[in-house]
């Protein structure tokens, strides 16, 4: 268990009804930042322990809050903290607005005096200066180098990874340095694998700037690169010192990237959190409109789900694999169609529809759930079928090298039972898989 | 602590006097294989616990042994076992003659049904068939693929590593496969890093075939590849399931490779085991003549020293760094002179002489020890100075990117005090380093 030292326990009403945020601007709750008419405020640690007792959520609020307003930019918003419990490798996820304006959050996790920020050509002009400032403000002994990679999944390969090593070595970084990933999932995965491998492992911080990275890839320590024959086939399990999610970075995110990230948010609901799925069904318009409080709620709940699963099964012995609902079909789409033509979440969305279709053919779920999945993905403007060019053979060929193949048996994550339940199994009628592939492919 | 189940404790006289093996053919001891005139024999587990209680040695002998002879090739020699104690990642090192003729030793550590043997073009013609046989004999459900890399330190790079991933992916290996490293240190380091990174980590077995790999690189989980700017800059700490040392593989080892490995054997004596060093001073002729019992003694004692250090400091927080005596100077030689022109142990030998010289200049050791180091290296036909082409600047440039630089301070392993004592420190007079570099370089 994570330490609860310094967390003041206080009984405050928490919102357990997942639909209570369906009007996020009218109901106060602790996920929102409150305007405080009184300049003095009390910091309160609100400890919400989930049933498994393996993750802990700390929300800091201003106790005298009375109305919901955007905090002024000069006020410091205290972050929501989700703790990932992994023994000596535990770490916090900070979630909130304006966190990059709070240098102490980052600096407490920097070891040594040298930092390498790994980012890409899209994110660097937007946030690199801000991150360098957050790392060095009031901290002149720290020096920061940076490496700016080309942007896109197609660059998530060994050749690009070597540029990170080149820069680290040319900068003469030593074992006590810290690598900082600033960007989306591709940057986080590559920077994390570079940190895992440079001098056999250096410190590492995640600053995810996309919904996809904030709700999924930055949490849990999966790092790696693609191989021409498959996604993420080369990598490491390597946990960061912290994850810092400044929700303000979403302001610059393209709509398509936003939707892509929502595919993973929807996934958490489907596999293990029916209440969260129901909340999403009501709040998808708010999420698509980037309502800050709805977005913060979705990020926090996603991180909690991910943190809990990772805490229980870090190395993906079984449970963690369920986070890959739709991903085996999705990886086939990404590989067969060419990395980066579809975004990851777009491929996962189509993959989830296929997994749901197969679950229905097996008689494991009812048709209402199939419809609800279609509906929510359509609301999020995500695809509900693979690209026309995908063939049955393309799916089969790529799926045979998926990491979830064990001793030749392809295991899949499929829904089974009421909303929020799934299985990871190779024990299914192969005909259902064939039928699903044929139903979604023209040849 | 490793489990001691099934180890029958028995009080047998053990040889603690390191010089007692100075006539290895005349004195019986449990490191040797005994001829048993009676075809029935009793397997005895002899537990020798070292003072730190962190490693355990099991020697299996034939209880009625009376004279020292080579065992007939048809008899199975029971291996000496050195246990590396790393909690859930503990593993055995099997040491002995004819171990590749005992399929059950390897097979008990193979998980899943697929194996990839990684070897090189020199070792494959000698031992690949034998290893494939050991993996598959009586075990038809296991299938073995192999990848044969070019031989040499200069191929220990990302390009060659990718050939291992290519083969693993083309062979559609899954997470439950096992990688087997068959060869010297380069193969072990590359195969280990490939195993650490393939699908974020698969099982791994070391079958080292050089003295260097048997006494050092195969034990302790350091894996990795070189970067054009420095050795082993990219890698992982990744422990194998077991290390199998068949001493018969040394029969095909070139003399220069043999000597190179002895540099690391000498190192253990210098940094932490005065008795072992004294034994080596008496037995170096036997080692150079490949006397099987002397060699087995040296390998076992080296593995014990290494296993103890690794158990206490797996990730090289401090103690483990002392295993790098001479390596910082040596790495500079290998990098400055070009990988593979000198063998690793040759560079380490010259590097140890430089470290010893510097220790003497600092007044930390007496001149007798300096002479003893020279003498033993000369007996082993190892170099006692760097190549003529090395300059002070080449040393300084390469040493500045060494992994042992922390926050700009180069820490070195230096001898201090009586034989068998060393320090890992950045707290030394820089003039002594400069003087040593100038003394060993023409410019």
Interface residues (C-beta under 8 A of the other chain):
Chain A: X112 X113 X114 X158 X162 X165 X166 X169 X170 X172 X174 X175 X176 X193 X196 X197 X198 X199 X200 X201 X222 X223 X224 X227 X229 X230 X232 X233 X234 X235 X236 X237 X315 X400 X401 X403 X405 X406 X407 X408
Chain B: X112 X113 X114 X158 X162 X165 X166 X169 X170 X172 X174 X175 X176 X193 X196 X197 X198 X199 X200 X201 X222 X223 X224 X227 X229 X230 X232 X233 X234 X235 X236 X237 X315 X400 X401 X403 X405 X406 X407 X408
